[in-house]
């Protein structure tokens, strides 16, 4: 496939650059990638569609937040075959994030460490991007587009609710769903919002303000099991449409290098920890709300394992960096082949 060839040619040069510089250069080629992908018809087969929190995902593998903070490549993510597209994290205030360098590859481990700090142009800028897409008739027809909302660094936790509501007000009516992100390790104090009382206040304000748009909650893998269960109970009581588990980890599982490098770790080494925590969240959700599994997803087997664990859908982020632009369509194609042999995706998951 042409996209695979282009990626093989470009990868050595990209991986020779600082990781964030390579990310920025890649975005310059997103228009070309979209045109090639449109011709290749990479979107998931309808047999793979999933119902998640009142939404229909085009397939069980979605794009996780972080790759497209400002919503500049929505049409490309859709053309590449993601089942759902999550943008952000976006904050009420535009902010530059932490000092560079702040994104590091662990190539042998197929992992990343990041301490980006929610660098983004702000919720109003993202709203402008989404409004333009809708008005031009370019909104994805099958992959829902979500906005992951975080807290501005300059805003103290005591004022966090108002900051989230600023983002929500800007994006209401534009995004198909929202994710309340209280689990990034790179904004000081943010993870304290996962505790029961602050989380009740936050979700108690955000969900009514969303005016019927589904709201999901994203949790960290570093929470003790009992804290995860408590957070799920709070989310269910508040009316969340679902849970995303999990974010990056401050731990350094396995033989991961750069143990002294600050930031959240994602990718293959996170998978065992994420899967264990996802199991806790699925058990706590107990069929009350769907769970989207995130953390170390890189193959069709990874997706299937999380679906069999009880997840409604999955996301990837880091594996896309290492696997290239056709990875989501390859995973969906493999799942489709196996689902057809089993009779349906549900039969495959049940098997």
Secondary structure, DSSP 8 states (H G I E B T S, - for coil): -HHHHHHHHHHHHHHHS-HHHHHHHHHHTHHHHHHHHHHHT-S--GGG-EEETTEEESSSEEE-TTS-TT---HHHHHHTT-SEEEEEEE-SS-B--S-S--EEEETTTTEEEE-----BS-HHHHHHHHHHHHHTT-S-SSSEEEEEE---TTS-GGGHHHHHHHHHHHHTTTSSEEEEE---SSSTTGGGGGSHHHHHHHHHHHHHHTTTSEEEEEE-TTS-HHHHHHHHHHHHHHT-SEEEE---BSS--TT-S-TT--SEEEEGGGHHHHHHHHHHHHHHHTTSSEEEEESS--SHHHHHHHHHHT-SEEEESHHHHHH-TTHHHHHHHHHHHHHHHHTSHHHHHH-
